Amino acid sequence: MIKAVFFDLGHTLTKEVNVQEKVEALLKPYNLSWKRFYPFWKNFYYLRSIGKILNDKEMFSLLERVLERKNIPFQKIRDIIIFESHIILDENIKIIKEIKKEYKVGLITNFVYEWIKKVFKVEGIDDLFDIVIVSSKVGARKPTAEIFYTALKSFLIKPSEAVFVSDNLCGDLIYAKGCGIKTIWLDKGIKNKWKKKEREIAKLFQPDATIKNLTEITSIIKKM
């Protein structure tokens, strides 16, 4: 019997918004482009999201060194990236609230704990999830087993009593299932090379269920 439902955050519960132009406008006075800036941001964000960089001040200082620029408005850039690049959809918030009436609900995300607290506060959803498992707190990112077992321990449940919902088959669900957790793949029908590859892999891997829309979740879980 399923006792808890865990969700991925990015793309599963959110829609992606391109913020490149907004960030480039802030970088332009420093003679920097998105193309030069973003690879460094991505690398240091990765380290921040596993707790290797402990705070934003340290991250911004490292960025200044590698970019060889001073006084870049990193806080504004951070806020654009974390608040505007992925928007949590209202309809998904409603779905989660309905699921909470019957199951414990958790979030498992590769993110920075302090950042996600800001996002939830701004969105007014501090109490949406019963538990939020963030990679920067665990010290490990998906798809490592540690983050999934941390989630299970938080609810004191067995792997077979949990289901994980994600749009990322290769980076999330294969590993969650390897931990004994049931899996639901959200296949939004996006057509690109990566998703085409995922659909081919799905024929071999076979998640426990595949859905096109989160509204299908409740009926699927009841059958598990």
C-alpha positions in Angstrom: 0.0 0.0 0.0 1.3 3.4 -0.9 1.7 5.7 2.1 3.7 8.6 0.6 4.1 10.4 -2.8 7.4 12.2 -3.6 7.7 14.7 -6.4 10.6 16.1 -8.4 10.4 19.9 -8.7 11.9 21.3 -11.9 9.8 20.6 -15.1 7.6 18.2 -13.1 5.8 20.8 -11.0 7.1 23.9 -12.8 7.1 25.5 -16.3 10.5 26.7 -17.6 10.9 30.3 -18.6 13.9 31.6 -20.6 15.6 34.3 -18.5 18.7 34.7 -20.6 17.9 38.1 -21.9 17.2 39.5 -18.4 20.4 38.1 -17.0 22.4 39.4 -20.0 21.0 42.9 -19.5 22.6 42.8 -16.0 25.9 41.4 -17.3 26.2 43.8 -20.3 27.8 46.7 -18.3 30.5 44.3 -17.2 31.2 43.2 -20.8 30.0 39.7 -20.1 27.7 37.5 -22.1 25.4 34.7 -21.0 27.6 32.3 -22.9 30.6 33.2 -20.9 28.8 33.6 -17.6 26.4 30.6 -17.5 29.0 27.7 -17.5 30.7 29.1 -14.4 27.3 29.8 -12.7 26.2 26.2 -13.5 29.4 24.6 -12.1 29.4 26.7 -8.9 25.6 26.1 -8.5 26.3 22.4 -8.7 28.8 22.6 -5.8 26.4 24.9 -3.9 23.6 22.3 -4.3 25.6 19.5 -2.7 26.9 21.7 0.2 30.5 22.0 -1.0 30.0 25.8 -1.3 28.3 26.7 2.0 26.7 30.1 1.2 26.0 32.6 -1.5 28.7 34.9 -0.4 31.3 32.2 -1.1 29.7 31.3 -4.4 29.6 35.0 -5.6 33.2 35.5 -4.5 34.3 32.5 -6.6 32.4 33.8 -9.6 34.1 37.2 -9.3 37.5 35.5 -9.4 36.9 33.3 -12.4 35.0 36.0 -14.4 37.6 38.6 -13.3 35.0 41.2 -12.6 33.9 43.2 -9.5 30.5 44.3 -8.2 28.5 42.1 -10.5 24.9 42.1 -9.2 24.9 38.4 -8.4 21.9 38.6 -5.9 19.7 40.1 -8.6 20.9 37.4 -11.1 20.3 34.7 -8.5 16.7 36.0 -7.8 15.9 36.1 -11.6 17.2 32.5 -12.0 15.5 31.0 -9.0 12.2 32.9 -9.0 11.6 33.4 -12.7 13.2 30.5 -14.6 10.9 27.9 -13.1 7.4 28.8 -12.1 5.4 26.5 -9.9 2.0 26.0 -11.7 -1.1 26.8 -9.7 -2.9 23.7 -11.0 -0.1 21.5 -9.7 -0.4 23.1 -6.3 -4.1 22.2 -6.3 -3.3 18.6 -7.3 -0.7 18.3 -4.4 -3.3 19.6 -1.9 -5.8 17.0 -3.1 -3.2 14.2 -2.8 -2.3 15.3 0.7 -5.8 14.4 1.8 -4.9 10.7 1.4 -1.1 10.5 1.4 2.0 12.0 2.9 3.6 14.3 0.3 7.3 15.1 -0.1 9.6 16.9 -2.5 13.0 15.6 -3.5 15.0 18.2 -5.4 18.6 19.0 -6.5 18.6 22.6 -5.2 19.9 24.9 -2.5 17.9 24.8 0.8 18.0 28.5 1.5 16.9 29.3 -2.1 13.9 26.9 -2.0 12.8 28.4 1.3 12.7 31.8 -0.4 10.8 30.5 -3.4 8.2 28.8 -1.1 7.8 31.9 1.0 7.2 34.1 -2.0 4.8 31.6 -3.5 3.0 31.2 -0.2 3.4 27.5 -0.1 5.6 26.9 2.9 3.3 24.1 4.2 2.5 22.5 0.8 4.8 19.5 1.4 5.0 17.4 4.5 8.8 17.1 4.0 11.3 18.8 1.6 14.5 16.9 0.8 17.0 19.2 -0.7 20.4 18.0 -2.0 22.4 20.8 -0.4 21.2 19.6 3.1 21.7 15.9 2.3 25.1 16.5 0.7 24.1 14.4 -2.3 22.1 15.0 -5.5 19.8 12.8 -7.4 20.3 10.1 -8.7 22.4 8.9 -5.7 20.6 6.4 -3.5 21.4 8.5 -0.4 18.9 11.2 -1.2 16.1 8.7 -1.8 16.8 6.8 1.4 16.9 10.1 3.3 13.4 10.8 1.9 12.1 7.3 3.0 13.6 7.7 6.5 11.9 11.1 6.9 8.5 9.3 6.7 9.6 6.0 8.4 8.3 4.0 5.5 9.6 1.1 3.3 10.6 1.7 -0.3 7.5 -0.3 -1.5 5.3 2.2 0.3 6.5 5.2 -1.7 6.1 6.4 -5.2 8.2 9.0 -6.9 6.8 11.2 -9.7 9.2 12.9 -12.1 9.6 13.9 -15.8 13.2 12.7 -15.7 13.2 9.0 -16.5 17.0 8.5 -16.9 18.2 10.9 -14.2 15.6 10.2 -11.5 13.2 7.3 -12.0 15.6 4.5 -12.9 17.6 5.1 -9.7 14.5 5.5 -7.5 13.2 2.2 -8.8 16.6 0.7 -8.0 16.0 1.7 -4.4 12.7 -0.2 -4.4 10.5 2.9 -4.8 7.6 2.8 -7.2 7.8 5.2 -10.1 5.5 7.4 -12.2 7.0 9.0 -15.3 5.4 12.3 -16.4 5.9 12.2 -20.2 4.7 15.6 -21.3 5.2 14.7 -25.0 8.1 17.1 -25.5 9.8 16.3 -28.8 13.6 16.6 -28.7 16.5 14.2 -29.0 16.8 13.7 -25.2 13.1 12.9 -24.8 13.1 10.6 -27.8 16.0 8.7 -26.2 14.0 8.5 -22.9 11.0 7.0 -24.7 13.3 4.3 -26.2 14.8 3.6 -22.8 11.2 3.4 -21.3 10.5 0.4 -23.4 13.3 -1.4 -21.6 13.1 0.1 -18.1 9.3 0.3 -17.9 8.3 2.7 -15.0 5.4 1.5 -12.9 3.2 4.0 -14.7 3.4 6.7 -17.3 1.2 9.7 -17.3 0.7 12.7 -19.6 -0.7 15.0 -16.9 -0.5 15.2 -13.1 -4.3 15.0 -12.9 -3.9 11.3 -13.6 -1.9 10.6 -10.5 -4.5 9.8 -7.9 -6.2 7.1 -9.9 -2.8 5.5 -10.8 -1.7 5.4 -7.2 -4.9 3.7 -6.0 -4.0 0.8 -8.4 -0.5 0.3 -7.0 
